[in-house]
Amino acid sequence: MRHDVIIVGGSFAGLSAALQLARTRRKVLVIDLGLRRNRFAAHSNGFLGQDGKAPGRIIEDARAQVLAYPNVTFVEGEAVSATGTNDHFSVELADGSLHHGRRLILATGVADILPDVPGLSDRWGDSVFMCPYCDGYELNEAPVGVLATGEHSMHQALLLTEWGQTTFFLNNAFTLDTEQFAALVARGVTIETTPVRAIEGERTDVHLADGRVISVAGLFTAGRMVMASPLAEQLGCAFEDGPLGAWVKTDDMRATSIPGVYAAGDNVRLTGNVAFSVSDGAMAAAASHRSLVFEPAKAA
């Protein structure tokens, strides 16, 4: 069977795209490995209508709603390769199965490469976070920390003061200049230059190399962002580079540089957010559907 649209990724962006396309009565295939980026988080905060709900539960409900449409097929598995051109794409899964579609939506997400600090990754999504808009409010204005990974961490340190007294752990990631130092002081940020040895305790006790321990309610950091799937690169999609990694370059309609290929979610943004991902998915769905309507099909 050749599908009208194949969506690779069944998390927030992918299911949002699937729902919009389901309502066009086109044949839609969703391929999902089941590794959501926010699978480590107990709650999804700040998402309208679902505030505080477990992200896994949101996905379960959304998937059930999408699968209620008879024109949507869901396949669990890892998409390992994608080839072809507009109207004639093929996606191969790890089990060797091959699926064909006229359009592709890559909602494949990203993976986070965290700083190599003992105890940090164990607390990811629990008391170590990336986004203050997602997790800052629940810390109840208690002291918070920012673990620097580069000069870009200045933004986090300055912003986090909105949620609590902030300690900025430079951890030898970069050296403050006079202007940066003054900006941090003006926002009331405590600057800690001693390297971090480990994160221990039930929550976030930051152990420093000189033996001191600074306890914070939550620690924020910005790890490297890498594509969770090789498909965009295989297809030749253009990328944009940023301080945290590269993301798939798209236009306002979430079309990539490759005709017939669209992308949505965290793989098209510098910073991830559930609401943004849902919006991206809906936009990519509408754009791919319109291209099916208004662009003549090409012969094989």
Buried (B, 14 or more C-beta within 10 A) or exposed (E): EBBBBBBBBBBBBBBBBBBBBBEBEBBBBBBBBEEBBBEBBEBBBBBEEBEEBEBBEBBEEBBEEBBEBEBBBBBEBBBBBBEBEBBBBBBBBEEEEEBBBBBBBBBBBBBBBBBEBEBBBEBBBBBBBBBBBBBBBBBEEBBBBBBBBEBBBBEBBBBBBEBBBBBBBBBEBBEBEEEBEEBBEEBEBBBBEBBBBBBBBEBBBBBBEEEEEBEBBBBBBBBBBEBBBEBBEEBEBEBEEEBBBBBBBBEEEBBBBBEBBBBBBBBBBBBBBBBBBBBBBBBBBBBBBEBBEEBEEEEE
